[in-house]
Structures are given as C-alpha cells and as structure tokens.
C-alpha cells in the first residue's frame, strides 16, 4: 500500500481530490473521559467554577470539527453541512462519552473532523474540571462509522454481540 501523503520524492503532500465526485459523507466518532466521583458530581450538578462543562464541551467539539484542517496538516478545508454532538453520562465509570457526527457533500471524507471534535470536546471537559481531578483519563477515541466515498462504508463491530 502506497502512502498517499508522500510524493514521488518522499516529500509530504496534500492529496489531490479534484477528480473525485461529490458524494454524501457522514462520519461518527466517540471517546470517553473517566474521572473521580467528585468531579463527575460537580459536572452533573453544574457546580464548577468555570461554568457549564458539558455545554461548553459540545461547543468546543463543534469548533474542533470546523478547525480540523488548521490542526491536522494534510486535512482539506471542508464545507460541512452538519455537526451533531451528544454526551452520555456514564455514572458507573464515573465519566462521560462524547459522540460527534460530521456531515458533508464533497470530495473527501469527514472522519478526521469527527475524531478531532471528540478529542477537543473531551479535552475541554478535562480543562474545566482539572482543579477537582487531575487524574482524569481520556480514552477510546475512535471512529464508529463512516459512509460515502470511494472506500465505502465502515462500521465498528461491537465485540461480544
């Protein structure tokens, strides 16, 4: 398999997608953050010094999706048609799961945008409650599914089912 971000002289390059046809593309990514019970309770009760943590994390995730091409060198700037973020409470962890969906009609996929959104959203949660718990762990940042494009569809299989 050839690496698409290297030219014939082994120098970095951005993939040329100008010949690709526009297709509807959707990517869903997720990740989670685990924390102390004290930090979790502060977030749930909306009792943190920095304000509403989960609402701020959703806004940060949206911004992360939109800024992906500024953060990841070989990502194309994209004309996104939709971004959706959802936060699941995981009281048994304790912690939260963040799910980001990115959509567009275009020549290249939105997997990196969904993954970046998840990462930035989770980092925002960490930033906002680090005064309570510096031992939080961000984990399981992963692509759940993607559709559209030349490589076709992908859906993560759930183990044990």
Secondary structure, 3 states (H helix, E strand, C coil): CCCCCECCCCCECCCCCCCCCCEEEEEEEEEEEECCHHHHHHHHCCCCCCCCHHHHHHHHHHHHHHCHHHHCCCCCCCCCCEEEEEEEEECCCCEEEEEEEEEEEECCCCHHHHHHHHHHHHHHHHHHHCCCCCCCEEEEEEEEEEECCCCCCEECCCCCC
